[in-house]
Amino acid sequence: MATTYLNTMPFTTEQQLTSRFDNEIKNLWQQGNFDTFTGVNNTRINYALFVQSSINKNTKVNSLSDKRKCLIIVPGRSEGYLKYQELTFDLYQQGYDIFIIDHRGQGISERLLTNTHKGYVDSFEDYSTDLHLFIKQIVSQHCSEKPYLLAHSMGGLISARYLQKYPEVIKAAVLSSPMIAINGARIPKWLGKVLIYSGEQLNQWLSNDAWYFLGQGNIKEDAYHLKNFSNNRLMQSQVRYQQFTQLYRSTPDIQLGGVTFHWLAEALEAENIVFKNLDQLTTPTLVLQAGADRVVDNDAQNTFCRQLNKKHPKSCPNGQPIVIHNARHELFFEADHYRDQALQHLMYWFEEN
């Protein structure tokens, strides 16, 4: 795939970020529309949208074309739209109207348990059904053509399932560091599954409250501090890490702790369903892989791409993900060298499809 950038408008750099956050990004963000809709089981789902028709015409837009395109951002676990301010600004500048959903149980959408720190969902299918309602009720009201979709991490698994269930809705998709499978670190997959399923069964027998998985818990008081930068698994940009940690420290409502046995069991089931139904994923789909990712399973991404490309050659060119070598999990919050590569590949994929 070609890598020469098309637009004369450069993406935000680390050097520009602090100043731009206080000026252009803040200006755009203040003009966004923030609202809610009702998801599965009457759950309140929050969302944000940035549509040129409702934004001050004095807001500078450096786009190659006057014709806007629609782009849906599907966040990962523990994320919400508030995290995506810089990316929203950069992609808005490239001619995309932006739509972002906060998944149930995280962001500022309604939490599902009394302990709001617990990562929980009744069924992984609820995530993709919420996404369908968001697109049908909200996004479609602003877009005359099919939208594009960008999903990150857990959002990648949600979106893969969504694209299988609703194959005619999205024009093209990019899955960034997708959680196609859980990364068990040093735990063998078979043992991980035994621990998850046995723990989930024991939980159902002994308690009505969802239990945290082994080693998981509430957010620690010092979780979002810059001192943790040197040990973080997410990104190598200190200024972006600082923005990230400051946001979560100053906005307790978006903080989320570890995952429950039930959430993990549901994630495993979603993984199985996605692989069993790859023939139904007909939307042209690109996978961006962070070469130094320690959060999700890159081997599962490789298998996903290889199998998907055999069924639908338009997806995963050459049967492989696009690897951003040495990048960590958060490709769009990484150091400029890695982030720019990810953004360039994203732009080209959407231009070509």
N, C-alpha and C positions, 0 to 999 in steps of 0.2 A: 504493500500500500504506500502511496506517495506521502511524503511528509513535509513538503514545502507549504508554508502557511498562505492561505488565500487572501486574508483581509489585511488592510493597512492598519487596522486598530489593534495594537498589541494587547495581550491579556494583562491584568493587574500583576505587577511584580511585587516581590517581598519588600523591596525598597519603597515602593509607592503605597503599600497596604495601609499603614497607620494613618497617613494623611487622607487617603482616598476613603477610608471608613468614616472619617469625621466630616467628609464633604460629599462627594458624588454618590457613594454607596448609601450613606444616610439619607440623602435627598431622594433617591429612588425608593428606598425602603419605606419612607414616610408616605409615599404615594401609592403603595400597594393596597390591595383589597384583602382583608382578613375576615373570614367568616366560618360558619360551621354548616354541616349537614348531618342527617341522621343515618348512621350506618347499621350494620347487622345488630339485631336485638336492641334497637333503639339507643345505640351507643353514639355519643356526640363525637363527631370527627371534625377536627379543625383543619383549615387549609389557608393557603396564601396564593394570590395570583397577581401578576404584573403584566397588564395588557395595555398596549400603547394608546388605545382609544380612550382610556380612563386616566392616563398619566399626562401631566403637564407637558404641553408641546415644546416648552422651553428646555426640557430635559434633553441633553445632548445624546444622540444616538448615532453611532458610527457603523452603519450597516451598508453592505454592498447593494442591497435592494430595498425599495420602499415597501415591498410585499412582505409582511411579517409571517413567520411560521410559529406553530405552537409546539411547546416542549413541556412534557410532564416530567417532574423530578420525583422519584420514588426513593425516600431515604432508607438508611440502614437501621439496625437495632440501636435503640437509645437515642436516636436522632430526631430532629424535627425541622420545620422550615426555618426556624431562627438561625440554625447553623449554616444555612446556605446563602448567606447574604452576599459574600464576595462572588461566588459562582453565579448567582442570579444576576448580579450586575454585569459580569463579563459576558454571559450568554444573551442577556437582554441587549447589550451593545452590538451583538452579532446578528441581530434581527429576529430574535426569538421572543415571543410572549411566553412567560413562565408560569407554570402551575405546580404547586407543591402540596402534598398531602402529609399530615401528621398521622401516623398509624395509630390505631386503637391501643391504649395502654402505654403510650409514650408521647413525647413532645408535649403539647398542651391539649391534646385530645383527652377524652375521658379515660381515667384509669379504671382497671377492671377489678382490683382487689382493695381491701381495706388498707393493707400495706402497699402504698403506691410505689415503693421502690422495687417490688418484685416484677421481674420480666415474665409476663404471662399472657396467654391467649387461649380462648376456649378451643378454637380450631384454626389452623393456618389458612384454611379456606376463607375464613372471615376477612383476612387481610386483602385477598384478591377480589372478594365481593365488594368490600368497601371501595377499592380502587375502581371497580366497574361503576359503582354508583357515582363516584366523584367525576369520572369521565362523562358518564351519561347525563348527569344533572347539572354539572358546572362547566367542565371544559368544553363540551359540545356547543354550549350557548355562545361561545366566543370564537370558535374555530370553524371556518368554512371548509377546510380540508382536513384530512387525517392528521392527527398530531404525531410528533416523535416522542420517544420515551427514553429517559436516562435513569437507570436504577443503580443503587450502590449497595453492596454487601447483602444484608438480609433482604433489602429491596429487590435484589437480583433474583432470589428464589421466589419471592412473591410475584415478581413480574413474569418470570418464566411460566409460572402456573397461570397467571392472568392471560398471557398470550396464547396459551393452549386452549383456554376456555372461551376466549373472544378473539379469534384469529383475524378478523377483518377490520379491527378498530384502529390499530397503530400502523403507521407507515413504515417505520424502522426503529430498532431499539439498540441501545448500548447498555451492556451490563458491566459495571465497574467493580472490580474485586468481588464478584458475586459469591454469596454464600451458597454455592451449589451443594456443598456438604460441610458439616461442622468439622473444624480442625481440632482433633483430639490430642494434639501435641504428641507426647510420648506414649499415650495410652493406645493400645491396638484397637482398631475399629470394632472388632467383635466384643472386646471387653467393655468398651464404651457403651455399646448397645445394651449389653447385659446390665450394666450399672443403671443406665437410664430407664430401661423398661422395668427392671425389678424395683427400683426406687419409686417409680411412678405407681406401680401396683401396690406397694407397701403404703404409699401416701394415701391412695384411695381407700385402703382397708382401715387405716388408723386415724385419719384426720379429714375434716372438711376444708381445711386450709391448705393451699398449695405450698409445698415445701421447696426451699431453695435446693438446687443441686449441690453436690459435695464441693465445698470450698467457696461457694457463692454466698453473697450477703448484701446488706444495705450499703449504700455509698458511704465510704469513709470520709471523715471530716476534711482530710487533707488531699482528697482524690484529685481535685482540679487545681493544682498549684504548679507554677512554672518550674519549681525545683525537681519535678518528676520528668522533665523533658528528656534528660539523658537516658532514662530507662523506658521511654514510651515506645510502643510497638506500632504507632499509627502514622507518624510523619517525621520528616527530618528538617522541616522549616520551623525555626524557633519562633518567628514572628507570627506565623499562622497558629502554632501551638498556643502561644500566648493569647491570641484572640479567642481561640476555642475554649481555653480554660477560664478566661475572664467571663465569657458568656455563661458558662455553666455555673460558676461561682455566684454570679450576680442574678441568676434566674433559677432558683431552687425548684420551681415547678416543672422544669424540663429534665431534672436529674432522674436517673434510673439505675437501679442496682443490678445484681446478677440475675441469672435465669433460673427458672424452676424446673423440676423434673418434667412437669407436664409440657412446658414450652419446648424443651428438648425433644420429648417424644413426638410432639406435633411437627417439629422441624424434620425429624427423621422420616416421618410419614410423608411430608411434603416432598422431600428429596426423592423418595421412592416413586411417588406419583409422577413427578416431572420426568424422570428417566423412562418410566413405562409409557409415557405419552409423547415422546419427542416427535413423532410423526405429525402431531397436531400443532407443533410450534412452527408455523409457516412464515411468520413475520421475519424479514431480514434482520438478523441479530448479530452484533459484534460483541465479543468479550474482551475487555481490557484487564490484563493480569498484572498485578504488582509483583515484580520478581522477588522481592524480599519480604513478601507477606507472611506474617506469623499468626494472623487472625483467622483466616479461612483456609480451606483446603485447595491448593493450586492443582493438585493431581486430579481432583474431581472436576475442576474447570477444564483441564486438558481432555478428560474422558468425555465430558459434556460436548465440547467443541468437535471432537473427532466423530462422535456418534451423530450429532446434529448435522454436520456438514455432509455426511453420507446420505442422510434423508433429504436435506434441503441445501444444495450446494451454494445458495446465495448467502448463507450464514456461515460465520467463522471461516473466512477464506483460508484455503489450504488445510482445513480441519484443525486449526490451531487458534488459540487466543493471541491477541497482540500483547506481547510482553514488554512492560516498561521495566527494563533491567535495573536492579538495585533499589527500586522504589518500594516504599512501605504501603500499607493497606489503604490509607486515605489519599488516593491519587489526586483528587482535586483540592487537597489541602497540603500537598507536598511542596518540597523545594521547587523553585521555578523550573529547573532543568527537567524534572520529572512531570510536573503539572502541565507544562506547555506541551510535552509530547502527548499526554493523555487528551488534552483539549484539541490538539491538531487532529488526532485520529478520530475523535468524536465528530469534529466539524466535517471532515472528509466523508465519513460514513453517511452522515445525514445529507451532504451534498450529492453523493453518488446514489442515494436511494430516495 
